[in-house]
């Protein structure tokens, strides 16, 4: 979080004192005032308004990309000259993403890097069917500001619906999302001193996700193969040797809704399910299946945003997304260790608890986050127990966090 974002509440308070609007500000929940101005919850105000905002933004981006469209149709000339998405896809590759259909249009912005290289590479490709279906591909370096692009990227691409690609790859896929990081051996691992600091990834999304546990395995496998081809092409263009193999045979089965015990929330033994969620049968939890960079438990998902998320990021290359937030996210720091020792950084607030641990393998992120700040006692009850249990599971324990006093 930048200095200007940290300074925002103070500036607002000064303005309130001058214009007499302090009473109005007092009616804004504390967790809302602590969110940065660009957080989706503050900009949208409600989930319905959020949907409208994202829809309008998508239409604007579509208009910008639409001018470079090239139609692919059988018999329209030599296809070798019309490979899609920076040369990664041939006609058969694209047809596999659209149930065999070949009348697909492509639009793209080339992958480029800013002059000083501080923001990493970026580029966009869009595949559009005349029947209304669309796939958007992005190459970009993940921003370490609040879990990547204001936490929206983490909400969508670290969702429990995605399964790891396996074999040590930093990537995941479902039937609507897929992502894969470019291996460090090709471009090197970003330094913590970098402006962005996160890994360079290529991701794919097909639009809104109908949040259930009925993942279309065929569509998931097609996206997984496609994102590997995209990264292989990028590495070849960068002069890197080696190729990533087809990951599908290594991938576990898609997740299913979890049958939860009261003392085993999200499958974590000893983690008691708060009474708030014991009577919300419609908000069944979904848990990441298989070994991978992240273990996510989501419930109550709407417009790709979980109502409650418990997440452990085991891979340090991805955990870096929360490093900055763990130090600057709130004024109520979480502590571990004794006699002044500190095994990491974190905080607690009404809508979120976060601890960034320094483990033998590198950074590990432990996150408990609600969609609102209406149940702060649940956040306080869950975070210490979740961190302790998950730290033992990943071999980073024992970790016993101490929360600041309430008030």
FIPA-174538 format. One record per residue (C-alpha): x, y, z; residue number from 0; residue in three letters. Coordinates in nm, 3 decimals. Each point is the difference from the previous one (the first is absolute). Layout:
N
[rec [X; Y; Z]; NUM; 'Ala']
...
***
This chain:
407
[rec [0.000; 0.000; 0.000]; 0; 'Unk']
[rec [0.142; 0.335; -0.102]; 1; 'Unk']
[rec [0.054; 0.301; 0.226]; 2; 'Unk']
[rec [-0.274; 0.187; -0.178]; 3; 'Unk']
[rec [-0.248; -0.282; 0.074]; 4; 'Unk']
[rec [0.105; -0.012; 0.363]; 5; 'Unk']
[rec [-0.046; 0.375; 0.024]; 6; 'Unk']
[rec [-0.352; -0.007; -0.140]; 7; 'Unk']
[rec [-0.192; -0.046; 0.327]; 8; 'Unk']
[rec [0.189; 0.287; 0.163]; 9; 'Unk']
[rec [-0.071; 0.227; -0.296]; 10; 'Unk']
[rec [-0.367; -0.095; 0.013]; 11; 'Unk']
[rec [-0.014; 0.075; 0.372]; 12; 'Unk']
[rec [0.147; 0.345; -0.055]; 13; 'Unk']
[rec [-0.252; 0.072; -0.273]; 14; 'Unk']
[rec [-0.283; -0.122; 0.221]; 15; 'Unk']
[rec [0.102; 0.236; 0.277]; 16; 'Unk']
[rec [0.000; 0.292; -0.242]; 17; 'Unk']
[rec [-0.326; -0.078; -0.180]; 18; 'Unk']
[rec [-0.195; -0.150; 0.289]; 19; 'Unk']
[rec [-0.047; -0.339; -0.163]; 20; 'Unk']
[rec [0.152; -0.193; 0.289]; 21; 'Unk']
[rec [-0.342; -0.131; 0.101]; 22; 'Unk']
[rec [-0.050; -0.152; -0.343]; 23; 'Unk']
[rec [0.341; -0.165; 0.013]; 24; 'Unk']
[rec [-0.081; -0.142; 0.341]; 25; 'Unk']
[rec [-0.281; -0.199; -0.158]; 26; 'Unk']
[rec [0.246; -0.174; -0.236]; 27; 'Unk']
[rec [0.110; -0.336; 0.148]; 28; 'Unk']
[rec [0.359; -0.004; 0.127]; 29; 'Unk']
[rec [0.108; -0.274; -0.240]; 30; 'Unk']
[rec [-0.127; 0.210; -0.294]; 31; 'Unk']
[rec [0.200; 0.306; 0.111]; 32; 'Unk']
[rec [0.316; -0.211; 0.026]; 33; 'Unk']
[rec [-0.030; -0.132; -0.353]; 34; 'Unk']
[rec [0.202; 0.186; -0.265]; 35; 'Unk']
[rec [-0.203; 0.224; -0.229]; 36; 'Unk']
[rec [0.046; -0.237; -0.294]; 37; 'Unk']
[rec [-0.134; -0.310; 0.181]; 38; 'Unk']
[rec [-0.292; -0.155; -0.191]; 39; 'Unk']
[rec [-0.221; 0.012; 0.310]; 40; 'Unk']
[rec [0.037; 0.380; 0.035]; 41; 'Unk']
[rec [-0.028; 0.076; -0.369]; 42; 'Unk']
[rec [-0.305; -0.218; -0.052]; 43; 'Unk']
[rec [-0.185; 0.050; 0.325]; 44; 'Unk']
[rec [-0.207; -0.312; -0.073]; 45; 'Unk']
[rec [0.048; -0.321; -0.192]; 46; 'Unk']
[rec [-0.265; 0.099; -0.254]; 47; 'Unk']
[rec [0.180; 0.327; -0.072]; 48; 'Unk']
[rec [0.327; -0.196; -0.020]; 49; 'Unk']
[rec [-0.143; -0.217; -0.278]; 50; 'Unk']
[rec [-0.104; 0.310; -0.195]; 51; 'Unk']
[rec [0.344; 0.161; 0.044]; 52; 'Unk']
[rec [0.188; -0.311; -0.116]; 53; 'Unk']
[rec [-0.237; -0.041; -0.296]; 54; 'Unk']
[rec [0.056; 0.359; -0.115]; 55; 'Unk']
[rec [0.377; -0.035; 0.042]; 56; 'Unk']
[rec [-0.003; -0.318; -0.206]; 57; 'Unk']
[rec [-0.193; 0.173; -0.276]; 58; 'Unk']
[rec [0.255; 0.283; -0.014]; 59; 'Unk']
[rec [0.293; -0.242; -0.022]; 60; 'Unk']
[rec [-0.183; -0.196; -0.267]; 61; 'Unk']
[rec [-0.047; 0.313; -0.209]; 62; 'Unk']
[rec [0.372; 0.077; 0.021]; 63; 'Unk']
[rec [0.098; -0.348; -0.110]; 64; 'Unk']
[rec [-0.271; -0.047; -0.261]; 65; 'Unk']
[rec [0.170; 0.199; -0.273]; 66; 'Unk']
[rec [0.269; -0.262; -0.062]; 67; 'Unk']
[rec [-0.234; -0.300; -0.047]; 68; 'Unk']
[rec [0.084; -0.272; -0.253]; 69; 'Unk']
[rec [-0.270; -0.255; -0.081]; 70; 'Unk']
[rec [0.099; -0.367; -0.020]; 71; 'Unk']
[rec [-0.222; -0.201; -0.230]; 72; 'Unk']
[rec [0.053; -0.321; -0.192]; 73; 'Unk']
[rec [0.125; 0.071; -0.349]; 74; 'Unk']
[rec [0.090; 0.361; 0.079]; 75; 'Unk']
[rec [0.361; -0.040; -0.114]; 76; 'Unk']
[rec [0.323; -0.143; 0.143]; 77; 'Unk']
[rec [-0.047; -0.026; 0.376]; 78; 'Unk']
[rec [0.374; -0.005; 0.069]; 79; 'Unk']
[rec [0.002; 0.379; -0.039]; 80; 'Unk']
[rec [-0.279; 0.048; 0.254]; 81; 'Unk']
[rec [0.121; -0.167; 0.320]; 82; 'Unk']
[rec [-0.171; 0.148; 0.303]; 83; 'Unk']
[rec [0.116; 0.144; 0.332]; 84; 'Unk']
[rec [0.357; 0.095; -0.084]; 85; 'Unk']
[rec [0.046; -0.305; -0.221]; 86; 'Unk']
[rec [-0.082; -0.254; 0.272]; 87; 'Unk']
[rec [-0.322; -0.144; -0.149]; 88; 'Unk']
[rec [-0.068; -0.162; -0.333]; 89; 'Unk']
[rec [-0.352; -0.046; -0.135]; 90; 'Unk']
[rec [-0.041; -0.340; 0.166]; 91; 'Unk']
[rec [0.112; 0.140; 0.336]; 92; 'Unk']
[rec [-0.267; 0.270; -0.013]; 93; 'Unk']
[rec [-0.267; -0.243; -0.117]; 94; 'Unk']
[rec [0.074; -0.217; 0.305]; 95; 'Unk']
[rec [-0.093; 0.295; 0.222]; 96; 'Unk']
[rec [-0.332; 0.058; -0.180]; 97; 'Unk']
[rec [-0.146; -0.352; -0.030]; 98; 'Unk']
[rec [0.145; -0.049; -0.347]; 99; 'Unk']
[rec [-0.135; 0.326; -0.145]; 100; 'Unk']
[rec [0.237; 0.175; -0.242]; 101; 'Unk']
[rec [-0.175; 0.331; -0.074]; 102; 'Unk']
[rec [0.189; 0.173; 0.280]; 103; 'Unk']
[rec [0.137; 0.353; -0.008]; 104; 'Unk']
[rec [0.322; 0.103; 0.169]; 105; 'Unk']
[rec [0.120; 0.339; 0.123]; 106; 'Unk']
[rec [0.325; 0.064; 0.178]; 107; 'Unk']
[rec [0.235; 0.258; 0.145]; 108; 'Unk']
[rec [0.363; -0.115; -0.029]; 109; 'Unk']
[rec [0.195; -0.089; 0.312]; 110; 'Unk']
[rec [0.227; 0.293; 0.082]; 111; 'Unk']
[rec [0.200; 0.126; 0.297]; 112; 'Unk']
[rec [0.020; 0.361; 0.118]; 113; 'Unk']
[rec [0.329; 0.178; -0.063]; 114; 'Unk']
[rec [0.141; -0.044; 0.348]; 115; 'Unk']
[rec [-0.150; -0.344; 0.049]; 116; 'Unk']
[rec [-0.152; 0.086; 0.335]; 117; 'Unk']
[rec [-0.349; -0.128; -0.080]; 118; 'Unk']
[rec [0.100; -0.320; -0.179]; 119; 'Unk']
[rec [-0.138; -0.122; -0.333]; 120; 'Unk']
[rec [-0.363; 0.050; -0.094]; 121; 'Unk']
[rec [-0.223; -0.097; -0.291]; 122; 'Unk']
[rec [-0.359; -0.104; -0.073]; 123; 'Unk']
[rec [-0.164; -0.241; -0.242]; 124; 'Unk']
[rec [-0.372; -0.055; -0.048]; 125; 'Unk']
[rec [-0.175; -0.289; -0.176]; 126; 'Unk']
[rec [-0.365; 0.065; -0.087]; 127; 'Unk']
[rec [-0.268; -0.232; -0.134]; 128; 'Unk']
[rec [-0.296; 0.137; -0.200]; 129; 'Unk']
[rec [-0.221; -0.192; 0.243]; 130; 'Unk']
[rec [0.105; 0.236; 0.281]; 131; 'Unk']
[rec [0.269; -0.201; 0.177]; 132; 'Unk']
[rec [0.331; 0.174; 0.065]; 133; 'Unk']
[rec [0.338; -0.095; 0.145]; 134; 'Unk']
[rec [0.239; 0.270; 0.122]; 135; 'Unk']
[rec [0.372; -0.069; 0.037]; 136; 'Unk']
[rec [0.236; 0.229; 0.190]; 137; 'Unk']
[rec [0.376; -0.001; 0.049]; 138; 'Unk']
[rec [0.106; 0.209; 0.298]; 139; 'Unk']
[rec [0.210; 0.017; 0.313]; 140; 'Unk']
[rec [-0.206; -0.043; 0.314]; 141; 'Unk']
[rec [-0.011; 0.310; 0.215]; 142; 'Unk']
[rec [0.078; -0.046; 0.369]; 143; 'Unk']
[rec [-0.248; 0.272; 0.094]; 144; 'Unk']
[rec [-0.276; -0.180; 0.196]; 145; 'Unk']
[rec [0.016; -0.349; -0.143]; 146; 'Unk']
[rec [0.041; 0.101; -0.363]; 147; 'Unk']
[rec [-0.205; 0.276; -0.163]; 148; 'Unk']
[rec [-0.193; 0.095; 0.311]; 149; 'Unk']
[rec [-0.064; -0.368; 0.092]; 150; 'Unk']
[rec [-0.227; -0.060; -0.300]; 151; 'Unk']
[rec [0.259; -0.222; -0.170]; 152; 'Unk']
[rec [0.037; -0.212; 0.314]; 153; 'Unk']
[rec [-0.379; -0.025; 0.037]; 154; 'Unk']
[rec [-0.039; -0.143; -0.348]; 155; 'Unk']
[rec [0.322; -0.189; -0.074]; 156; 'Unk']
[rec [0.068; -0.145; 0.347]; 157; 'Unk']
[rec [-0.360; -0.117; 0.032]; 158; 'Unk']
[rec [-0.068; -0.342; 0.150]; 159; 'Unk']
[rec [-0.155; -0.107; -0.334]; 160; 'Unk']
[rec [0.346; -0.005; -0.158]; 161; 'Unk']
[rec [0.228; -0.303; 0.026]; 162; 'Unk']
[rec [0.381; 0.015; -0.007]; 163; 'Unk']
[rec [0.179; -0.086; -0.325]; 164; 'Unk']
[rec [0.240; -0.218; 0.198]; 165; 'Unk']
[rec [0.367; -0.096; -0.047]; 166; 'Unk']
[rec [0.120; 0.311; 0.182]; 167; 'Unk']
[rec [-0.162; 0.238; -0.249]; 168; 'Unk']
[rec [-0.124; 0.329; 0.142]; 169; 'Unk']
[rec [-0.342; -0.009; -0.159]; 170; 'Unk']
[rec [-0.360; -0.124; 0.026]; 171; 'Unk']
[rec [-0.305; -0.057; -0.220]; 172; 'Unk']
[rec [-0.378; -0.042; 0.010]; 173; 'Unk']
[rec [-0.264; 0.002; -0.275]; 174; 'Unk']
[rec [-0.012; 0.384; 0.002]; 175; 'Unk']
[rec [0.349; 0.109; 0.116]; 176; 'Unk']
[rec [0.360; -0.108; -0.052]; 177; 'Unk']
[rec [0.336; 0.155; 0.081]; 178; 'Unk']
[rec [0.366; -0.094; -0.011]; 179; 'Unk']
[rec [0.312; 0.187; 0.111]; 180; 'Unk']
[rec [0.299; 0.021; -0.232]; 181; 'Unk']
[rec [0.268; -0.219; 0.164]; 182; 'Unk']
[rec [0.274; 0.180; 0.190]; 183; 'Unk']
[rec [0.258; -0.187; -0.207]; 184; 'Unk']
[rec [-0.110; 0.200; -0.304]; 185; 'Unk']
[rec [-0.033; 0.357; 0.126]; 186; 'Unk']
[rec [0.135; -0.018; 0.356]; 187; 'Unk']
[rec [-0.183; 0.049; 0.328]; 188; 'Unk']
[rec [-0.113; 0.357; 0.073]; 189; 'Unk']
[rec [0.179; 0.182; 0.280]; 190; 'Unk']
[rec [-0.189; 0.129; 0.302]; 191; 'Unk']
[rec [0.136; 0.339; -0.100]; 192; 'Unk']
[rec [-0.194; -0.008; -0.330]; 193; 'Unk']
[rec [-0.293; 0.240; -0.030]; 194; 'Unk']
[rec [-0.236; -0.288; -0.080]; 195; 'Unk']
[rec [0.195; -0.290; 0.144]; 196; 'Unk']
[rec [-0.243; -0.276; -0.094]; 197; 'Unk']
[rec [0.052; -0.277; -0.256]; 198; 'Unk']
[rec [-0.066; 0.051; -0.370]; 199; 'Unk']
[rec [-0.311; -0.198; -0.092]; 200; 'Unk']
[rec [-0.223; -0.070; -0.296]; 201; 'Unk']
[rec [-0.363; -0.051; 0.095]; 202; 'Unk']
[rec [-0.323; -0.082; -0.182]; 203; 'Unk']
[rec [-0.361; 0.069; 0.096]; 204; 'Unk']
[rec [-0.327; -0.082; -0.172]; 205; 'Unk']
[rec [-0.236; 0.234; 0.187]; 206; 'Unk']
[rec [-0.217; -0.036; 0.310]; 207; 'Unk']
[rec [0.025; -0.323; 0.197]; 208; 'Unk']
[rec [-0.317; -0.179; 0.105]; 209; 'Unk']
[rec [0.126; -0.093; 0.342]; 210; 'Unk']
[rec [-0.071; -0.365; 0.060]; 211; 'Unk']
[rec [0.208; -0.313; 0.028]; 212; 'Unk']
[rec [-0.097; -0.132; -0.343]; 213; 'Unk']
[rec [0.325; 0.084; -0.180]; 214; 'Unk']
[rec [0.005; -0.100; -0.368]; 215; 'Unk']
[rec [0.316; -0.212; -0.011]; 216; 'Unk']
[rec [0.025; 0.011; -0.379]; 217; 'Unk']
[rec [-0.011; 0.382; -0.003]; 218; 'Unk']
[rec [0.246; 0.015; 0.290]; 219; 'Unk']
[rec [0.247; -0.224; -0.180]; 220; 'Unk']
[rec [-0.028; 0.209; -0.317]; 221; 'Unk']
[rec [0.082; 0.319; 0.193]; 222; 'Unk']
[rec [0.289; -0.172; 0.180]; 223; 'Unk']
[rec [0.154; -0.114; -0.329]; 224; 'Unk']
[rec [-0.056; 0.343; -0.154]; 225; 'Unk']
[rec [0.170; 0.196; 0.279]; 226; 'Unk']
[rec [0.303; -0.232; -0.021]; 227; 'Unk']
[rec [0.024; 0.066; -0.374]; 228; 'Unk']
[rec [-0.016; 0.375; 0.066]; 229; 'Unk']
[rec [0.286; -0.015; 0.250]; 230; 'Unk']
[rec [0.205; -0.229; -0.225]; 231; 'Unk']
[rec [-0.035; 0.250; -0.284]; 232; 'Unk']
[rec [0.096; 0.288; 0.228]; 233; 'Unk']
[rec [0.310; -0.184; 0.118]; 234; 'Unk']
[rec [0.101; -0.080; -0.358]; 235; 'Unk']
[rec [-0.034; 0.366; -0.096]; 236; 'Unk']
[rec [0.221; 0.089; 0.298]; 237; 'Unk']
[rec [0.267; -0.242; -0.121]; 238; 'Unk']
[rec [-0.052; -0.247; 0.287]; 239; 'Unk']
[rec [0.069; -0.368; -0.059]; 240; 'Unk']
[rec [-0.228; -0.280; 0.114]; 241; 'Unk']
[rec [-0.376; -0.048; -0.015]; 242; 'Unk']
[rec [-0.270; -0.072; 0.255]; 243; 'Unk']
[rec [-0.174; -0.331; -0.061]; 244; 'Unk']
[rec [-0.376; -0.055; -0.021]; 245; 'Unk']
[rec [-0.114; 0.021; 0.365]; 246; 'Unk']
[rec [-0.342; -0.167; -0.027]; 247; 'Unk']
[rec [0.099; -0.354; 0.102]; 248; 'Unk']
[rec [0.155; 0.135; 0.322]; 249; 'Unk']
[rec [-0.301; 0.205; 0.107]; 250; 'Unk']
[rec [-0.232; -0.125; 0.276]; 251; 'Unk']
[rec [-0.374; -0.027; -0.037]; 252; 'Unk']
[rec [-0.195; 0.328; 0.042]; 253; 'Unk']
[rec [-0.113; 0.087; 0.355]; 254; 'Unk']
[rec [-0.339; -0.080; 0.144]; 255; 'Unk']
[rec [-0.198; 0.178; 0.271]; 256; 'Unk']
[rec [0.134; -0.100; 0.339]; 257; 'Unk']
[rec [-0.210; -0.180; 0.261]; 258; 'Unk']
[rec [0.114; 0.197; 0.302]; 259; 'Unk']
[rec [0.017; -0.097; 0.365]; 260; 'Unk']
[rec [-0.051; 0.265; 0.267]; 261; 'Unk']
[rec [0.353; -0.054; 0.131]; 262; 'Unk']
[rec [0.155; -0.041; -0.344]; 263; 'Unk']
[rec [-0.074; 0.320; -0.191]; 264; 'Unk']
[rec [0.144; -0.017; -0.353]; 265; 'Unk']
[rec [0.139; -0.341; 0.083]; 266; 'Unk']
[rec [0.233; 0.146; 0.265]; 267; 'Unk']
[rec [-0.014; -0.222; 0.307]; 268; 'Unk']
[rec [-0.075; 0.195; 0.316]; 269; 'Unk']
[rec [-0.120; 0.311; -0.184]; 270; 'Unk']
[rec [-0.352; 0.059; 0.127]; 271; 'Unk']
[rec [-0.260; 0.133; -0.241]; 272; 'Unk']
[rec [-0.138; 0.334; 0.135]; 273; 'Unk']
[rec [-0.371; -0.004; 0.076]; 274; 'Unk']
[rec [-0.048; 0.272; -0.262]; 275; 'Unk']
[rec [0.068; -0.254; -0.273]; 276; 'Unk']
[rec [-0.153; -0.310; 0.155]; 277; 'Unk']
[rec [-0.347; 0.093; -0.122]; 278; 'Unk']
[rec [0.094; 0.116; -0.349]; 279; 'Unk']
[rec [-0.056; -0.324; -0.190]; 280; 'Unk']
[rec [0.009; 0.178; -0.333]; 281; 'Unk']
[rec [0.357; 0.111; 0.069]; 282; 'Unk']
[rec [0.165; -0.339; -0.018]; 283; 'Unk']
[rec [0.380; 0.012; -0.003]; 284; 'Unk']
[rec [0.215; -0.097; -0.296]; 285; 'Unk']
[rec [0.361; -0.104; 0.066]; 286; 'Unk']
[rec [0.296; -0.015; -0.238]; 287; 'Unk']
[rec [0.077; -0.359; -0.096]; 288; 'Unk']
[rec [0.354; -0.126; -0.048]; 289; 'Unk']
[rec [0.345; 0.119; 0.097]; 290; 'Unk']
[rec [0.095; 0.336; -0.142]; 291; 'Unk']
[rec [0.103; 0.357; 0.073]; 292; 'Unk']
[rec [-0.320; 0.092; 0.184]; 293; 'Unk']
[rec [-0.272; -0.159; 0.213]; 294; 'Unk']
[rec [-0.321; 0.204; -0.010]; 295; 'Unk']
[rec [-0.332; -0.054; 0.175]; 296; 'Unk']
[rec [-0.278; 0.221; -0.139]; 297; 'Unk']
[rec [-0.365; 0.036; 0.096]; 298; 'Unk']
[rec [-0.281; 0.234; -0.099]; 299; 'Unk']
[rec [0.157; 0.104; -0.333]; 300; 'Unk']
[rec [-0.181; 0.268; -0.202]; 301; 'Unk']
[rec [0.136; 0.173; -0.312]; 302; 'Unk']
[rec [0.330; -0.189; 0.053]; 303; 'Unk']
[rec [0.043; 0.151; 0.350]; 304; 'Unk']
[rec [-0.017; -0.243; 0.297]; 305; 'Unk']
[rec [-0.212; 0.090; 0.300]; 306; 'Unk']
[rec [0.259; -0.171; 0.219]; 307; 'Unk']
[rec [0.344; -0.124; -0.104]; 308; 'Unk']
[rec [0.260; -0.196; 0.194]; 309; 'Unk']
[rec [0.318; -0.030; -0.204]; 310; 'Unk']
[rec [0.356; -0.124; 0.041]; 311; 'Unk']
[rec [0.256; 0.089; -0.266]; 312; 'Unk']
[rec [0.291; -0.241; 0.032]; 313; 'Unk']
[rec [0.209; 0.108; -0.298]; 314; 'Unk']
[rec [0.221; 0.302; 0.082]; 315; 'Unk']
[rec [-0.017; 0.117; -0.361]; 316; 'Unk']
[rec [-0.373; 0.056; 0.049]; 317; 'Unk']
[rec [0.000; 0.089; 0.369]; 318; 'Unk']
[rec [0.191; 0.317; -0.091]; 319; 'Unk']
[rec [-0.335; 0.143; -0.115]; 320; 'Unk']
[rec [-0.091; 0.057; 0.364]; 321; 'Unk']
[rec [0.338; 0.107; 0.135]; 322; 'Unk']
[rec [-0.061; 0.374; -0.024]; 323; 'Unk']
[rec [-0.354; -0.027; 0.135]; 324; 'Unk']
[rec [0.116; -0.206; 0.300]; 325; 'Unk']
[rec [0.214; 0.292; 0.116]; 326; 'Unk']
[rec [-0.229; 0.290; -0.091]; 327; 'Unk']
[rec [-0.354; -0.138; -0.002]; 328; 'Unk']
[rec [-0.121; 0.127; 0.337]; 329; 'Unk']
[rec [0.100; 0.165; 0.324]; 330; 'Unk']
[rec [-0.069; -0.316; 0.205]; 331; 'Unk']
[rec [0.307; -0.221; -0.053]; 332; 'Unk']
[rec [0.006; -0.371; 0.074]; 333; 'Unk']
[rec [0.303; -0.141; 0.182]; 334; 'Unk']
[rec [0.166; -0.339; 0.040]; 335; 'Unk']
[rec [0.292; -0.132; 0.197]; 336; 'Unk']
[rec [0.125; 0.089; 0.345]; 337; 'Unk']
[rec [0.257; 0.237; 0.150]; 338; 'Unk']
[rec [-0.034; 0.242; -0.291]; 339; 'Unk']
[rec [0.055; -0.265; -0.268]; 340; 'Unk']
[rec [-0.209; 0.036; -0.312]; 341; 'Unk']
[rec [-0.073; -0.279; -0.250]; 342; 'Unk']
[rec [-0.190; 0.220; -0.244]; 343; 'Unk']
[rec [-0.241; 0.289; -0.035]; 344; 'Unk']
[rec [-0.374; 0.041; -0.003]; 345; 'Unk']
[rec [-0.307; 0.182; 0.123]; 346; 'Unk']
[rec [-0.360; -0.040; 0.104]; 347; 'Unk']
[rec [-0.297; 0.219; -0.084]; 348; 'Unk']
[rec [-0.378; -0.038; -0.023]; 349; 'Unk']
[rec [-0.008; -0.162; -0.344]; 350; 'Unk']
[rec [0.340; -0.166; -0.024]; 351; 'Unk']
[rec [0.283; -0.174; 0.183]; 352; 'Unk']
[rec [0.337; -0.058; -0.168]; 353; 'Unk']
[rec [0.331; -0.147; 0.109]; 354; 'Unk']
[rec [0.307; -0.019; -0.223]; 355; 'Unk']
[rec [0.235; -0.257; 0.151]; 356; 'Unk']
[rec [0.371; -0.035; -0.062]; 357; 'Unk']
[rec [0.044; -0.375; -0.033]; 358; 'Unk']
[rec [0.293; -0.223; -0.093]; 359; 'Unk']
[rec [-0.118; -0.011; -0.362]; 360; 'Unk']
[rec [-0.070; 0.373; -0.019]; 361; 'Unk']
[rec [-0.313; 0.207; 0.052]; 362; 'Unk']
[rec [-0.335; -0.168; 0.067]; 363; 'Unk']
[rec [-0.329; 0.194; 0.009]; 364; 'Unk']
[rec [-0.288; -0.080; 0.239]; 365; 'Unk']
[rec [-0.318; 0.193; -0.076]; 366; 'Unk']
[rec [-0.350; 0.019; 0.148]; 367; 'Unk']
[rec [-0.217; 0.250; -0.184]; 368; 'Unk']
[rec [-0.370; 0.083; 0.005]; 369; 'Unk']
[rec [-0.191; 0.194; -0.262]; 370; 'Unk']
[rec [-0.110; 0.249; 0.265]; 371; 'Unk']
[rec [0.087; 0.101; 0.354]; 372; 'Unk']
[rec [-0.323; -0.113; 0.164]; 373; 'Unk']
[rec [0.158; -0.287; 0.197]; 374; 'Unk']
[rec [0.333; 0.123; 0.140]; 375; 'Unk']
[rec [-0.016; -0.247; 0.290]; 376; 'Unk']
[rec [0.002; -0.289; -0.247]; 377; 'Unk']
[rec [0.314; 0.136; -0.168]; 378; 'Unk']
[rec [0.173; 0.031; 0.336]; 379; 'Unk']
[rec [-0.103; -0.352; 0.102]; 380; 'Unk']
[rec [0.104; -0.163; -0.328]; 381; 'Unk']
[rec [0.338; 0.158; -0.078]; 382; 'Unk']
[rec [0.216; -0.133; 0.289]; 383; 'Unk']
[rec [-0.140; -0.354; -0.028]; 384; 'Unk']
[rec [0.023; -0.003; -0.378]; 385; 'Unk']
[rec [0.362; 0.121; -0.001]; 386; 'Unk']
[rec [0.101; -0.257; 0.264]; 387; 'Unk']
[rec [-0.165; -0.294; -0.179]; 388; 'Unk']
[rec [0.113; 0.090; -0.351]; 389; 'Unk']
[rec [0.356; 0.082; 0.111]; 390; 'Unk']
[rec [0.028; -0.350; 0.142]; 391; 'Unk']
[rec [-0.138; -0.150; -0.322]; 392; 'Unk']
[rec [0.248; 0.176; -0.230]; 393; 'Unk']
[rec [0.297; -0.055; 0.231]; 394; 'Unk']
[rec [0.030; 0.359; 0.118]; 395; 'Unk']
[rec [-0.111; -0.053; 0.358]; 396; 'Unk']
[rec [-0.034; 0.048; 0.274]; 397; 'Unk']
[rec [-0.147; 0.346; -0.056]; 398; 'Unk']
[rec [-0.206; 0.161; 0.273]; 399; 'Unk']
[rec [-0.122; 0.347; -0.088]; 400; 'Unk']
[rec [-0.094; 0.255; 0.263]; 401; 'Unk']
[rec [-0.280; 0.242; -0.081]; 402; 'Unk']
[rec [-0.009; 0.360; 0.121]; 403; 'Unk']
[rec [-0.251; 0.088; 0.268]; 404; 'Unk']
[rec [-0.346; 0.098; -0.122]; 405; 'Unk']
[rec [-0.111; 0.357; 0.012]; 406; 'Unk']
***
